[in-house]
Amino acid sequence: MKLVTVLSMTVMLVLLACGGGALPEDSMKAFVDAIKAGDGPTAASYISSYALSELDVQLVAIKENPEMSVTYLEAMGVETTADEISEWTSEDLLAAFFSSPGMVEELGDKLDLVINGSEIDGEEAIVFITTADDREEEIEMILEDGVWKLYEMPGN
């Protein structure tokens, strides 16, 4: 009996560690919680490859003048170096922004939302949320590598 309990707990821990939850709303909550905690890498991991590819143009511009970009990013609370910028991916760029001290302050009550559930259609889903100002919104999610991710950047 103890072996069954240990195996069940092990399987449950592995499932939890592998993707932020089995439901799209679990990933949405993990994304918001990561931003609130200033955990940029975790927050960025919940952004789809499509959304990350949309950032490639901005990343190229940042890499073209890394010294000026460092100054600009420092003003936003993002600490980095020109050498680090030259190695960045779009996910690294997002992780830096989501980790910046001013991110939670800038987003304010936009992070205070209620997740009302989801509808799943294969590898696509809609997460239904209510914002702090009582607006109903739908967030598109996509299943990538076993993890539900935001299809587009929030606000797009």
C-alpha positions, -999 to +999 in steps of 0.1 A: +000+000+000+028+024+009+044+017-025+012+026-043+010+059-023+046+067-030+042+060-068+010+080-069+026+110-053+057+107-075+035+107-107+015+137-094+047+156-087+061+148-121+029+160-138+029+192-119+065+199-126+061+193-164+039+221-174+021+243-150-011+222-150-033+201-172-058+229-179-053+262-198-065+282-168-038+266-147-012+280-171-029+314-172-028+315-133+009+304-133+017+331-159+000+359-138+016+346-106+050+346-121+047+382-132+034+392-098+065+374-083+089+391-107+098+356-121+104+367-157+118+334-170+087+315-157+063+341-171+080+341-205+078+303-206+040+306-209+042+327-241+038+307-274+064+304-301+041+324-324+040+354-299+078+351-294+084+353-331+064+385-332+090+401-309+119+392-333+118+426-350+121+445-317+149+421-307+169+429-339+165+466-332+178+462-296+208+441-308+217+467-335+226+493-309+232+473-276+249+502-257+219+525-263+195+496-255+212+490-222+206+526-212+170+524-223+164+491-206+180+503-174+156+532-173+128+506-173+144+487-145+160+459-166+196+452-156+217+438-185+249+443-204+256+448-241+272+414-242+241+397-227+219+415-252+239+401-281+230+366-270+193+372-262+164+353-277+129+368-278+121+347-247+152+362-229+139+397-238+105+389-223+120+373-193+140+405-187+109+427-189+088+404-168+115+404-141+119+442-140+109+458-107+085+482-124+066+455-143+040+447-116+037+484-107+031+493-144+006+466-149-012+475-116-046+461-112-045+444-147-030+415-128-060+413-105-082+391-126-106+362-121-102+331-142-136+317-149-127+285-168-119+275-203-131+258-234-106+234-251-107+224-287-079+200-294-046+220-290-064+253-288-083+268-259-100+300-248-096+311-211-124+332-198-114+360-174-130+389-156-107+420-152-105+442-122-129+466-139-154+438-144-149+433-182-152+398-196-123+389-218-112+358-237-075+348-238-064+325-266-041+296-256-023+269-275-008+237-264+029+236-271+052+208-259+026+197-234+021+232-219-008+256-224+007+289-235-007+324-244-011+324-282-005+362-284+011+387-261-014+401-236-029+433-249-026+423-286 
